[in-house]
Structures are given as structure tokens and as C-alpha cells.
């Protein structure tokens, strides 16, 4: 069964605002059967870090100041958003991909990005070497299985993190723009959306931004901005 793929307008937000928006798209969006994707930017210089990482480690690694630092609802390591192209993708629980093993869903989504990058001649490959079972650290320093790399170089181009709930599967992904500096990013986004539709059996639909209850959105932003959330580990 084909699912709609809802594409939302680009937005610029603080780290907490961006994390809150992604989480609301996972947990609160209607209609529930639609896939959801968005590209977004950062109102201030920002880093995000994985759900399971220790805050003391994060602050030892990030020395930039002033900077936004926010714990993501997904896993993975520290990601710099100083020069990246950031997206989120929600695959609803009704879609077969939401039931796949994490490595398989990761592979499929990164194959769509790989295909879109190579449309413009980027010399990139999918990493097929499993990393050692070490704790998440700095995302772009250590390629993981099915990350995207420059061909014949250990340079990481794209990575992502996932979260699975009863509502579906959330991807939060990042492409490090300096590694593919000659790309036309508008064209890349269009190619990425086309590949998603092809691989996930979806039909494209451009939508207005969801009209959340203002108090619910503010509560979610405040949560991602709080010490209780960011220093929880």
C-alpha cells in the first residue's frame, strides 16, 4: 500500500526548537499513516548529542562558545551543525520499514541519500564495514555501518540517528557540506525526495506546517531546553 510522503516548509530554529519539532512530528502528527520529511536550519551555532551520552563527556568535547547544546531524542554521537545540511524523516508505524531492524532501515535511508548525491557526481560510497562496539562519541570522526563516505577516503559525509516508538521511526540526519562542496542543495533535496518515494513506495505531497496547540509546542521546546533533559546523564 502506497503511503503519502508529506514535505514541510524549511524552518530555522534553536536547537531545542528543532528537536521539539522533530519529536512532535513523530508523536503528534495527523494523519498518522503519512511519512514526514523536513529540512531545517539553525538560528544559532549548535551541537546536538545522542540520547544515551554523558553530559560531562559532551562538555569536555565541545569548546566553542557561545553555542547551543541539546540532547536529541535519538541515539548516536555528537553532531556539529555549524556547516551541515540537516533533515528529519518519520516513517509511521503502519509502514513496513518501521518494522525493519535498525541496520536495515539505516541502510535504506542512506541509499536514498547516496543516490541523490551521485546524481550530481559526488564520489561517495556506502560504508559496509561494521565499526567496533564502542560507545557513541563524535559522529563525524568515526564512520558507522552504512554511513556515507568519500570514495577511497575515510572521510564521513553523512550519518544519522534513529528512535523507534509506537508511533513509528524517527531519523535525524546530517550531511557535512564541506565534503561535497559543489552540490546544488535545492537539486539534492528534490532528488532525495524522489528517491524516498521510489524506495519507500510513497507519493509526494507538499504540506503546510502543522498547527500544533501552542501550549503543547512550548512545553516540548522547554523540555529540550531544560537542564533536566540535557544533564539527565
C-alpha positions as CSV (number, residue, x, y, z in Angstrom):
1,X,0.0,0.0,0.0
2,X,1.4,3.4,-1.0
3,X,1.8,6.0,1.7
4,X,1.8,9.8,1.3
5,X,5.1,11.5,1.9
6,X,4.4,14.9,3.5
7,X,7.1,17.5,2.9
8,X,7.1,20.5,5.2
9,X,8.4,24.0,4.6
10,X,12.0,24.7,5.7
11,X,12.3,26.2,9.1
12,X,15.1,27.8,11.1
13,X,15.1,27.3,14.9
14,X,17.2,27.0,18.0
15,X,18.5,23.5,18.9
16,X,15.6,23.0,21.4
17,X,13.0,24.2,18.9
18,X,14.4,21.9,16.2
19,X,14.4,18.8,18.5
20,X,10.9,19.6,19.7
21,X,9.6,19.9,16.2
22,X,11.1,16.6,15.2
23,X,9.6,14.9,18.2
24,X,6.2,16.4,17.6
25,X,6.3,15.2,14.0
26,X,6.9,11.7,15.4
27,X,4.4,11.6,18.2
28,X,1.6,14.0,17.4
29,X,1.2,14.4,13.7
30,X,-2.1,13.6,11.9
31,X,-2.7,11.7,9.6
32,X,-0.7,9.0,11.3
33,X,-0.2,7.0,8.1
34,X,1.8,9.7,6.3
35,X,5.6,9.7,6.1
36,X,7.0,13.0,7.0
37,X,10.2,14.8,6.0
38,X,11.7,18.2,6.5
39,X,15.0,20.1,6.0
40,X,15.9,22.7,8.6
41,X,18.5,25.2,9.7
42,X,19.9,26.6,12.9
43,X,19.1,30.0,14.4
44,X,22.4,29.9,16.4
45,X,25.6,27.8,16.2
46,X,24.6,24.4,17.6
47,X,25.7,20.9,18.5
48,X,23.3,18.1,19.3
49,X,24.2,14.8,21.1
50,X,22.8,11.3,21.5
51,X,20.1,10.3,24.0
52,X,22.5,7.9,25.8
53,X,25.6,10.1,26.0
54,X,27.0,11.5,29.2
55,X,26.7,15.3,29.5
56,X,30.2,15.6,31.2
57,X,31.7,14.0,28.1
58,X,29.8,16.3,25.8
59,X,31.1,19.4,27.5
60,X,34.6,18.1,27.5
61,X,34.5,17.7,23.7
62,X,32.7,21.0,22.8
63,X,34.8,24.0,23.5
64,X,33.0,26.5,21.1
65,X,31.3,29.4,22.9
66,X,28.7,30.7,22.8
67,X,26.9,27.6,21.4
68,X,23.6,25.8,21.6
69,X,24.0,22.3,23.0
70,X,21.0,20.0,23.1
71,X,20.3,16.3,23.7
72,X,18.5,14.6,20.8
73,X,15.6,12.2,21.3
74,X,17.6,9.8,19.0
75,X,20.8,8.0,19.6
76,X,24.2,8.4,18.1
77,X,27.1,10.7,18.9
78,X,27.9,14.5,19.0
79,X,27.0,16.3,15.8
80,X,28.2,19.7,14.8
81,X,25.6,21.7,13.0
82,X,27.9,24.5,12.1
83,X,28.2,23.5,8.4
84,X,25.8,20.7,7.8
85,X,22.6,20.0,5.9
86,X,20.1,18.7,8.4
87,X,16.9,16.7,7.8
88,X,14.4,14.6,9.7
89,X,12.3,11.8,8.4
90,X,9.4,10.0,10.2
91,X,8.3,6.6,9.0
92,X,4.9,5.8,10.5
93,X,4.2,2.5,12.4
94,X,1.9,1.5,9.5
95,X,4.8,1.4,7.0
96,X,6.7,-1.9,6.6
97,X,10.1,-0.1,7.0
98,X,9.2,0.8,10.6
99,X,9.4,-2.9,11.5
100,X,12.8,-3.5,10.0
101,X,16.0,-4.0,12.1
102,X,17.8,-0.7,12.7
103,X,20.7,-1.5,10.4
104,X,18.3,-2.3,7.6
105,X,16.3,0.9,7.9
106,X,19.5,2.9,8.3
107,X,20.9,1.3,5.1
108,X,17.7,2.0,3.0
109,X,17.6,5.7,4.0
110,X,21.3,6.2,3.4
111,X,21.0,4.6,0.0
112,X,18.4,7.3,-0.9
113,X,20.9,10.0,0.1
114,X,23.7,8.2,-1.8
115,X,21.7,8.1,-4.9
116,X,20.8,11.8,-4.6
117,X,24.4,12.8,-4.1
118,X,25.7,10.7,-7.0
119,X,23.1,12.4,-9.3
120,X,25.4,15.4,-9.1
121,X,28.7,13.4,-9.5
122,X,29.6,13.2,-5.8
123,X,32.3,10.5,-5.4
124,X,30.7,8.7,-2.4
125,X,30.1,5.2,-1.2
126,X,28.1,3.4,1.5
127,X,30.3,2.2,4.3
128,X,29.9,-1.6,4.6
129,X,32.4,-2.2,7.4
130,X,30.9,-2.6,10.8
131,X,32.5,-0.4,13.5
132,X,33.8,-1.7,16.8
133,X,31.2,-1.9,19.6
134,X,32.4,1.3,21.3
135,X,30.2,4.0,22.9
136,X,28.9,6.8,20.6
137,X,31.4,9.6,20.5
138,X,31.8,12.4,17.9
139,X,29.6,11.4,15.0
140,X,31.7,12.6,12.0
141,X,35.0,11.2,13.5
142,X,34.0,7.6,13.3
143,X,32.1,6.0,10.4
144,X,29.4,3.5,11.3
145,X,28.0,0.7,9.2
146,X,26.0,2.2,6.3
147,X,27.2,5.7,6.8
148,X,28.2,7.6,3.6
149,X,31.9,8.1,3.0
150,X,34.1,9.8,0.3
151,X,35.3,7.1,-2.0
152,X,38.8,5.8,-1.2
153,X,39.0,8.1,1.8
154,X,37.9,7.5,5.5
155,X,36.0,10.9,5.4
156,X,32.4,10.7,6.6
157,X,29.9,12.6,4.5
158,X,26.5,11.6,6.1
159,X,25.3,10.0,9.2
160,X,22.0,9.7,11.1
161,X,20.4,8.6,14.4
162,X,17.1,6.8,15.0
163,X,14.4,6.5,17.5
164,X,11.6,3.9,17.4
165,X,8.3,4.4,19.3
166,X,4.7,3.1,18.9
167,X,4.1,6.0,16.5
168,X,6.9,5.0,14.2
169,X,10.5,5.6,13.4
170,X,12.3,9.0,13.6
171,X,15.5,9.6,11.6
172,X,17.6,12.7,12.4
173,X,20.3,13.0,9.7
174,X,23.2,15.3,8.8
175,X,25.3,15.8,5.7
176,X,28.6,17.6,6.2
177,X,28.5,20.2,3.5
178,X,32.3,20.9,3.1
179,X,32.8,17.2,2.0
180,X,30.5,17.7,-1.1
181,X,31.0,21.5,-1.6
182,X,30.0,21.7,-5.2
183,X,26.4,20.4,-4.7
184,X,23.3,22.4,-5.6
185,X,21.4,21.7,-2.4
186,X,17.9,22.5,-3.8
187,X,18.5,19.9,-6.5
188,X,19.8,17.5,-3.9
189,X,16.7,17.8,-1.8
190,X,14.4,17.2,-4.9
191,X,16.5,14.1,-5.8
192,X,16.4,12.9,-2.2
193,X,12.6,13.2,-2.1
194,X,12.2,11.4,-5.4
195,X,14.4,8.5,-4.2
196,X,12.4,8.3,-0.9
197,X,9.2,8.0,-2.9
198,X,10.7,5.3,-5.1
199,X,12.3,3.2,-2.3
200,X,9.5,3.6,0.3
201,X,6.6,3.3,-2.1
202,X,5.3,6.8,-1.3
203,X,3.5,9.6,-3.1
204,X,4.9,13.2,-2.7
205,X,2.7,15.9,-1.1
206,X,3.8,19.4,0.0
207,X,2.1,20.4,3.2
208,X,1.8,23.5,5.4
209,X,3.5,23.4,8.8
210,X,1.3,21.5,11.3
211,X,-0.8,23.8,13.5
212,X,0.2,22.5,16.9
213,X,-1.5,23.6,20.1
214,X,0.7,26.4,21.1
215,X,1.0,25.3,24.8
216,X,2.0,21.8,23.7
217,X,4.7,23.1,21.4
218,X,6.0,25.4,24.1
219,X,6.1,22.6,26.6
220,X,8.1,20.4,24.3
221,X,10.6,23.2,23.5
222,X,11.0,23.9,27.2
223,X,11.7,20.2,27.8
224,X,14.5,20.1,25.2
225,X,15.9,23.4,26.6
226,X,15.9,22.2,30.2
227,X,18.8,21.0,32.4
228,X,16.7,18.1,33.5
229,X,16.7,16.9,29.9
230,X,20.2,17.8,28.8
231,X,22.0,16.8,32.0
232,X,20.0,13.7,32.7
233,X,23.1,11.5,32.3
